[in-house]
Amino acid sequence: MDIGYSGELISFIVVNEFCERFSYYGMKAVLTLYFINYLHWDPNLSTAVYHAFSSLCYFTPVLGALIADSWLGKFKTIIYLSVVYVLGHIVKSVGAIPSVGDSTIHIVLSMVGLILIAFGTGGIKPCVAAFGGDQFDEEHTNERRKFFSIFYMSINGGSVLSTLITPMLRGDVQCFGGDCYALAFGVPAILMVIALVVFISGSGMYKKSPPEGNILLDVCKCMGLAIKNRWKSSKYDPKKKHWLDWAEDKYPRRLIHEIKMVLRVLVLYIPLPMFWALFDQQGSRWTLQATRMNMAFVSVCPVFCSCLFFQMLNALLILVFVPIFDMVVYPLIGLCRINLTPLKKMAVGMIFAALAFGSATLVEVNVTKTVVEPAPQGQCLLQVYNLAVSDVKLNIPGSNLFSQPIKSYEKCIGAEAFNMVTVSNRFINTRSEAVNITVGAVDFYVPADYGISPHNMYVIPAIIEPTTLVLLAFSVPALAYSTNLLYFFSQDPGEIILQKMEDVKANNVHIAWQIPQYVLITAGEVMFSITGLEFSYSQAPANMKSVLQAGWLLTVAFGNVIVLIVAEGAGLDQWMEFLLFAGLLVAVCIIFSIMAYFYTYVDPDELDKLFPDKTVNDDDEDNLKKNQKYHLDQTDNSIVSTPT
């Protein structure tokens, strides 16, 4: 294949992937906050639905791989499922328009949209990378590796821009009287349309491999026959080297050998979901952690006034770490004569992820020290302020909450207090007349007789004496990191004095303390995710590459299922949950390392060269493993990046 030709050709695939990832990550960047702020779900339900959606996105690749390898081929599969993808974004955007039906309609449209998006993105996910790899002939291995590196960079470039732009569209642009979620979901839909158009534009230049037939059905039938024959065999039958060899009377030995190759890799996948259980919490638990921290330093730039900047941080670090690992870290390891095989890289990546959650645990422990937790459902937090010059006694019917007299608030001694207070920009008027208040250029009209603007604040009836006692009940929002201030007015002769009291202290744990955990999880991603998906591609037979990559993506799906189970069923404090995940990943890493030690690398491309007659005997299998072991020793320090 001509290199210049391939460079022009892959630009269509790379641009397509950039736009598609912009579409996906842009939508996902505001999804958790959309659930909480727009659909008014609690954090646990929002986390559960977020990971259920993520899980579905990684279950559907099996369907996409089956369609591509058995029916339509990769090219048509990408096009048809991209149309489903676009429809999902449109339905999701319509569901975010307040005037479209009631809350039930919004939830239904949102869920339908997410399901369509999951089938679209999941269906094309195993096809695009494999389709790009198919554009290179066998002798252009280095060019193909460079393509995968560029491909992965395009993924993170799209992620960076979308995570930067989409929150701005949500928060800085107002529509329908609030945050513009409809626009934040609509722009990703437009980018997905662009991705589809760009991909179709290169149609005449692509190398389109025809579908191989229903290979997955053949695999299942072959395995079923092998199990059946093995079960019916007697002790007098000749021994088989492998249980799959019991199907050799009906199926060709090449197919049996290819199934053995796939099964050896799939067995290695069993421990891997735990890594993804940790990794995908960046968009849920880590985001919610950030909303309860001090983000004062980010006021320099409005873009960074959102904790979603830290979701973008992972993609930014990927853009930095990939070339650093490729050009510095791995060559230095090679100079030290350390044989860092792909599976060893993945094990090290797990350790980095576990350390990231160890760091998150330390941050969470300190965050919980100063955060005021919301009251349970049906209850409220109660604050009482005595603005009188003498002690007062408060009696709430049916409660002995205040058994002792309440001392006079010291800042009000010697001053006449007005019966009016404001919390943040909310005003409570205890006077019998309505009042108008001007703050800067903003006018506030406060009704009489305990008039107050709604926002989880209300006054509880009580028997109070004197009338200058302000009784205020409120609920702390689930996403609140700033201080809760109470303002009241007192009067000296000739002037009115505004006085302030900090009743809920601001969280003094700075959001910058999250940076170490993002650095560690990104280093883990470079060593685990990038290496793992290329490993899946390199160890798969030509007719099963999409299927095996779908198997790799299934580990992500099961990882999100693990988060669902823990988030909904464990009932642990957040810091204990983080620590649990870290410990589980360390245990899984030990198991995976033992399994990797006994794995023998193979080279599927050698099958056609060594066995043109499409058959393989036992001695040839052993020779194939030896040839691949030599090949791996020559190239194993090269990094090849593929999408997640």
C-alpha positions, -999 to 999 in steps of 0.1 A, spaced: 0 0 0 13 35 -9 20 54 23 9 88 9 -24 72 -2 -29 56 32 -22 90 49 -49 107 29 -73 78 34 -70 75 72 -76 112 76 -113 105 69 -114 78 96 -95 100 121 -117 130 116 -148 108 118 -135 94 152 -127 129 164 -162 141 158 -178 109 171 -159 111 204 -167 148 207 -203 138 203 -201 111 229 -180 127 256 -197 161 251 -230 145 260 -216 125 288 -198 155 304 -230 170 316 -251 138 320 -247 134 358 -255 170 365 -284 167 341 -299 139 361 -294 158 394 -303 194 384 -329 188 356 -345 155 363 -340 161 401 -327 126 409 -306 120 440 -268 113 436 -270 75 441 -297 71 414 -278 95 391 -247 74 396 -265 42 389 -282 54 357 -249 69 345 -231 36 349 -260 16 335 -258 37 303 -220 34 302 -224 -4 307 -249 -6 278 -225 13 256 -200 -15 261 -224 -44 258 -237 -34 224 -203 -38 207 -210 -75 206 -240 -68 184 -221 -44 162 -192 -69 158 -217 -97 149 -234 -75 123 -201 -64 108 -184 -97 106 -214 -118 97 -238 -97 77 -231 -61 65 -194 -57 68 -176 -30 88 -183 -1 64 -221 -4 62 -224 -13 99 -207 20 108 -230 40 85 -263 24 95 -256 25 133 -243 61 130 -278 70 118 -292 54 150 -266 74 170 -278 107 155 -315 99 162 -305 92 198 -289 126 202 -319 143 187 -344 125 211 -321 133 240 -321 170 231 -358 172 228 -362 155 262 -342 184 277 -367 211 265 -388 220 295 -419 229 274 -420 194 259 -444 176 283 -440 170 320 -413 153 340 -424 119 330 -421 127 293 -386 142 300 -375 110 317 -389 88 289 -374 108 261 -340 109 280 -340 72 285 -350 64 249 -323 88 236 -297 72 258 -306 37 246 -303 47 210 -270 64 216 -258 33 234 -267 11 205 -251 36 180 -218 43 198 -214 7 210 -223 -8 176 -197 11 157 -170 10 184 -154 -23 175 -158 -16 138 -140 18 134 -107 7 149 -107 -26 130 -118 -9 98 -88 15 101 -64 -13 107 -78 -31 77 -66 -3 54 -29 -14 59 -13 -44 43 6 -69 65 40 -55 56 31 -20 69 30 -29 106 48 3 117 24 25 96 -6 8 112 8 14 147 13 51 138 -23 52 126 -35 38 160 -15 64 178 -30 92 157 -64 75 161 -62 76 199 -50 112 199 -81 121 179 -102 104 205 -87 125 233 -87 157 212 -124 153 207 -129 145 244 -109 176 255 -128 200 233 -162 185 241 -156 185 278 -146 221 275 -174 234 253 -204 214 263 -204 226 300 -201 262 287 -232 257 265 -251 243 295 -241 269 321 -232 301 302 -260 300 277 -294 304 291 -325 290 274 -360 282 286 -353 301 318 -324 280 330 -293 260 321 -294 251 284 -292 213 285 -311 211 252 -282 230 235 -256 210 253 -271 178 239 -279 193 205 -244 203 196 -231 167 200 -259 157 176 -245 181 150 -210 168 154 -223 132 149 -239 143 116 -205 158 106 -187 125 116 -211 105 94 -207 128 64 -169 128 67 -168 90 69 -190 86 38 -169 111 19 -139 87 18 -161 57 6 -144 54 -28 -109 51 -12 -115 25 15 -104 -11 14 -136 -28 23 -133 -64 34 -165 -85 28 -182 -101 58 -168 -135 66 -202 -151 72 -217 -158 106 -184 -167 122 -198 -163 158 -224 -189 150 -198 -213 136 -177 -207 168 -206 -215 190 -215 -247 170 -179 -258 170 -176 -254 208 -210 -270 214 -200 -301 193 -167 -303 211 -184 -303 245 -210 -328 233 -184 -352 219 -162 -349 250 -191 -357 272 -200 -388 252 -165 -401 249 -153 -431 269 -120 -439 285 -112 -462 256 -113 -433 231 -79 -417 221 -69 -388 243 -71 -353 228 -46 -325 234 -73 -299 239 -110 -303 245 -118 -284 213 -101 -311 193 -132 -332 199 -149 -312 171 -122 -319 145 -143 -346 128 -167 -319 115 -148 -286 116 -115 -277 100 -84 -276 122 -77 -240 113 -111 -229 127 -105 -249 158 -70 -234 162 -84 -199 158 -110 -205 185 -83 -217 208 -65 -184 202 -96 -164 210 -104 -184 241 -69 -179 255 -73 -142 253 -109 -142 266 -98 -161 297 -73 -133 303 -102 -108 301 -120 -122 332 -102 -101 358 -101 -69 337 -136 -54 345 -123 -43 379 -100 -17 363 -129 -2 344 -150 -1 376 -125 23 389 -117 42 357 -153 52 348 -160 67 382 -143 99 369 -176 109 354 -197 101 385 -182 97 420 -152 119 413 -174 146 397 -197 146 428 -166 147 450 -154 178 431 -187 196 436 -182 195 474 -147 210 473 -133 245 472 -129 257 436 -118 293 444 -87 293 422 -107 287 390 -124 321 391 -97 334 368 -114 319 338 -152 312 336 -146 279 318 -129 265 349 -157 276 372 -170 241 368 -158 209 383 -162 194 348 -128 208 340 -113 179 359 -132 155 336 -113 172 308 -81 169 327 -79 131 319 -80 137 282 -55 166 284 -31 144 303 -35 116 278 -24 140 250 7 146 271 14 111 284 11 91 252 41 108 235 60 108 268 55 71 274 62 64 237 94 84 233 108 85 269 94 60 294 93 28 272 127 35 256 143 40 290 128 8 302 142 -9 272 177 5 278 175 -11 313 169 -44 295 135 -49 312 113 -71 291 80 -51 295 55 -72 276 20 -59 268 5 -79 297 31 -66 321 22 -31 310 -15 -38 318 -6 -51 353 13 -19 360 -16 1 348 -38 -16 373 -15 -6 401 -16 30 390 -54 30 391 -54 15 426 -31 42 437 -54 68 422 -83 55 443 -60 55 473 -55 92 467 -92 97 462 -98 81 495 -75 105 513 -92 135 496 -127 122 505 -118 117 542 -108 154 544 -138 166 524 -163 149 547 -148 167 577 -162 200 566 -192 192 544 -227 195 559 -246 165 548 -283 170 536 -310 162 561 -328 128 555 -360 129 534 -389 145 554 -366 163 578 -346 196 577 -317 213 593 -326 239 618 -308 272 626 -319 296 652 -307 333 655 -315 355 685 -314 391 674 -326 404 707 -305 420 734 -315 394 760 -316 356 763 -348 339 749 -364 306 754 -377 286 724 -404 260 727 -413 238 697 -444 217 704 -435 180 706 -398 186 708 -373 194 735 -346 204 710 -338 237 728 -340 230 765 -317 259 774 -322 296 768 -306 309 736 -280 336 742 -282 369 725 -262 372 693 -232 393 705 -229 414 674 -264 428 679 -259 439 715 -270 476 719 -286 478 685 -322 477 674 -327 447 650 -350 447 620 -371 415 616 -357 407 582 -329 384 571 -315 371 538 -296 338 531 -275 341 500 -298 359 476 -330 347 495 -349 371 517 -371 363 547 -395 391 558 -409 386 593 -425 421 592 -462 426 587 -455 449 557 -440 440 524 -406 455 516 -385 463 486 -347 457 487 -322 468 462 -288 449 460 -266 467 435 -288 470 403 -312 442 413 -345 449 431 -361 423 454 -397 423 464 -402 405 497 -438 397 507 -450 403 543 -456 378 570 -427 355 566 -426 359 529 -397 340 513 -385 329 479 -388 291 475 -356 271 473 -357 244 500 -360 271 527 -391 276 549 -401 288 584 -413 263 610 -441 276 633 -430 279 669 -438 297 701 -411 323 703 -404 352 726 -394 379 719 -404 385 682 -369 393 672 -360 356 672 -355 343 637 -363 306 632 -350 293 599 -351 257 585 -333 248 553 -320 219 533 -284 218 522 -282 211 484 -265 179 473 -241 198 452 -228 226 474 -192 235 482 -196 272 490 -203 288 523 -239 295 535 -241 331 547 -268 348 568 -272 385 565 -293 407 587 -297 445 593 -293 464 625 -297 501 631 -275 526 650 -286 562 653 -288 576 618 -276 545 599 -285 509 590 -257 484 594 -255 451 575 -240 423 595 -230 388 584 -228 354 600 -213 323 585 -236 295 596 -223 268 572 -186 270 567 -171 266 532 -153 234 524 -116 243 527 -103 212 508 -91 226 475 -101 209 443 -64 209 433 -60 179 456 -78 159 429 -50 164 405 -28 135 418 -56 110 414 -62 121 378 -25 119 370 -23 84 384 -55 71 367 -43 86 334 -9 68 337 -29 37 343 -50 42 313 -20 47 290 -4 14 302 -36 -6 305 -62 6 280 -41 15 250 -19 -16 253 -49 -39 260 -69 -30 229 -39 -33 206 -32 -67 223 -68 -77 214 -63 -67 178 -29 -84 175 -39 -117 190 -72 -121 170 -75 -141 137 -84 -119 107 -120 -131 107 -125 -125 144 -109 -91 151 -142 -72 156 -155 -100 178 -124 -101 200 -124 -63 203 -160 -65 212 -150 -89 239 -124 -64 252 -151 -37 253 -174 -61 273 -149 -58 301 -158 -21 303 -195 -30 304 -190 -54 333 -168 -29 351 -198 -5 351 -220 -32 364 -197 -36 393 -201 1 402 -239 -3 399 -238 -31 424 -216 -14 449 -233 20 446 -267 6 451 -261 -23 474 -230 -17 496 -243 13 515 -208 23 525 -194 58 532 -178 72 501 -143 70 514 -148 34 524 -162 27 489 -131 42 473 -108 22 495 -128 -10 487 -123 -5 450 -86 1 454 -81 -30 475 -102 -51 450 -81 -39 421 -48 -48 438 -62 -84 444 -73 -86 408 -39 -74 396 -22 -102 414 -45 -128 398 -41 -113 364 -3 -113 367 -3 -150 375 -25 -157 345 -3 -135 322 28 -154 333 14 -186 317 1 -169 285 19 -177 252 17 -150 225 7 -160 190 8 -141 156 -24 -147 136 -8 -132 105 16 -161 104 -12 -186 98 -16 -177 61 21 -177 55 29 -209 73 -2 -229 64 -15 -218 30 -36 -250 29 -57 -236 58 -49 -265 81 -28 -267 113 -14 -297 131 -1 -299 166 36 -294 157 27 -264 136 9 -248 166 40 -251 187 62 -236 160 38 -208 156 41 -199 193 78 -200 191 79 -177 160 56 -152 177 77 -153 209 108 -142 189 88 -116 171 75 -102 204 110 -99 218 120 -77 188 90 -53 190 75 -54 224 87 -19 235 67 -2 208 35 14 220 4 12 199 -26 32 208 -62 22 201 -95 37 212 -114 32 245 
